């Protein structure tokens, strides 16, 4: 069960009724992205404002050691299976992934957005307290709808040998 915060200004009776109601209906909430396949991006989607005068940049492909490559491949497979990313044939932007060791165990896949950050104008009206409003996935690569992930295929059985490129599919913005 995930911890929920309820306003301190409501009465104790209403608070207990609300908590009981939420617990009784906990199956209707999506606790992970696996719980909400097929949600239409028409509901709400995030679009980046990219300066059209800036030329797209494809970063040079990085080499990864086998341990990082396997962790990256597992994450790409997971994101592909829940339809958050899909393979692209002709990318205009390409940002490499960076594998960062987690404090306890395993790897976290992050993205080097250096070139894209230069192409996006600063937002004059940022959302207040966005770090508190956004979902806990802000440290993962799935927080941007435009990210490209590059994976090198090492199997000779694949129909198209070489690098495969993925990008995030548009999806609802969760706040």
C-alpha positions in Angstrom: 0.0 0.0 0.0 1.4 3.4 -0.9 1.3 6.3 1.5 -1.3 9.0 0.7 -1.4 12.5 2.2 -4.8 14.0 3.1 -5.3 17.7 4.0 -5.0 18.6 7.6 -8.0 20.9 7.6 -10.6 18.1 7.2 -12.4 16.6 10.2 -11.2 13.4 11.7 -14.5 11.6 10.7 -14.2 12.7 7.1 -10.6 11.8 7.0 -11.2 8.2 8.3 -14.2 7.8 5.8 -12.0 9.0 2.9 -9.1 6.7 3.9 -11.5 3.7 4.2 -13.1 4.6 0.8 -9.7 4.8 -0.9 -8.5 1.5 0.6 -11.7 -0.2 -0.5 -11.3 1.0 -4.1 -7.5 0.8 -4.3 -7.7 -1.5 -7.4 -9.0 1.4 -9.5 -5.8 3.3 -9.1 -2.7 2.8 -11.3 0.2 2.2 -9.1 2.7 1.8 -12.0 2.8 2.3 -15.7 2.1 -1.4 -16.2 -1.3 -0.8 -14.7 -2.4 1.7 -17.4 -1.7 0.4 -20.9 -3.3 2.1 -23.8 -4.1 5.4 -22.2 -4.6 7.9 -25.0 -2.0 10.7 -25.2 -4.9 12.9 -26.4 -6.0 13.3 -22.8 -2.9 15.4 -22.0 0.7 15.3 -23.4 3.8 17.3 -22.9 5.4 18.9 -25.9 8.8 20.5 -25.9 9.3 24.0 -27.3 12.3 23.6 -29.5 13.9 26.5 -31.3 13.4 25.8 -35.1 16.6 27.7 -35.9 18.7 25.2 -34.0 20.1 22.3 -36.1 19.3 18.9 -34.7 22.2 17.1 -33.1 23.0 13.4 -33.1 25.5 12.6 -30.4 28.2 10.2 -31.3 27.4 6.6 -30.2 29.0 5.5 -27.0 30.5 2.1 -26.2 29.3 0.3 -23.1 30.9 -2.5 -21.1 28.9 -5.8 -21.0 27.4 -5.2 -17.5 26.1 -1.7 -18.4 24.9 -3.0 -21.8 22.8 -5.8 -20.2 21.3 -3.4 -17.7 20.5 -0.9 -20.5 19.0 -3.7 -22.7 16.8 -4.9 -19.8 15.5 -1.3 -19.2 14.8 -0.8 -22.9 13.0 -4.2 -23.1 10.9 -3.2 -20.0 10.0 0.2 -21.5 9.2 -1.4 -24.9 6.9 -4.0 -23.3 4.7 -1.4 -21.7 4.8 0.7 -24.9 6.5 3.7 -23.5 9.2 3.7 -26.2 9.2 2.5 -29.7 11.9 1.9 -32.3 12.5 4.7 -34.8 14.2 4.6 -38.2 15.1 8.2 -38.9 15.8 10.2 -35.8 16.4 13.9 -36.0 17.8 14.1 -32.5 19.8 11.5 -30.8 20.8 11.7 -27.1 23.0 8.9 -25.6 22.1 7.1 -22.4 24.4 7.2 -19.5 24.4 4.3 -17.1 24.8 5.4 -13.5 25.3 3.0 -10.6 22.5 3.1 -8.1 23.5 3.5 -4.4 22.4 0.1 -3.4 22.5 -2.2 -6.4 22.0 -2.1 -10.1 22.0 0.6 -12.7 19.9 3.7 -13.5 19.5 4.8 -17.1 19.8 8.5 -17.6 20.1 10.6 -20.7 22.6 13.3 -21.8 20.4 16.2 -22.8 23.2 18.7 -23.2 22.5 19.5 -26.9 18.7 19.5 -26.6 18.8 21.8 -23.5 20.6 24.4 -25.6 17.9 24.2 -28.2 15.0 24.7 -25.8 14.2 28.2 -24.7 14.0 28.9 -21.0 10.4 28.8 -19.7 9.5 32.2 -18.3 6.6 30.7 -16.3 7.7 27.4 -14.8 5.3 25.4 -12.7 5.8 26.2 -9.0 7.1 23.3 -6.9 7.3 21.0 -9.9 9.6 18.7 -8.0 6.8 18.1 -5.5 4.1 17.8 -8.1 5.7 15.4 -10.4 5.6 11.6 -10.1 8.6 9.7 -8.5 9.8 8.7 -12.0 11.5 12.1 -12.5 14.9 10.5 -12.0 14.3 7.9 -14.8 14.5 8.4 -18.5 10.8 8.1 -19.0 10.1 11.6 -17.8 10.5 13.1 -21.3 8.4 12.2 -24.3 11.1 12.9 -26.9 14.1 11.0 -25.5 15.9 8.6 -27.8 17.7 5.5 -26.6 20.3 3.8 -28.6 20.9 0.0 -28.2 23.4 -2.0 -30.2 22.2 -5.4 -31.4 24.7 -8.1 -30.8 22.7 -11.0 -32.2 23.2 -12.1 -35.8 19.6 -13.4 -35.9 18.0 -9.9 -36.0 16.6 -8.7 -39.3 18.4 -5.4 -39.1 21.8 -5.7 -37.5 23.4 -2.6 -35.9 22.0 0.0 -33.6 18.3 0.3 -32.9 17.0 3.6 -31.8 14.0 4.1 -29.5 12.0 7.1 -28.5 9.3 7.7 -25.9 5.7 7.5 -27.1 3.5 10.5 -26.1 1.6 9.7 -22.9 -0.4 11.5 -20.3 1.5 13.9 -18.0 1.0 12.8 -14.5 0.9 15.4 -11.8 
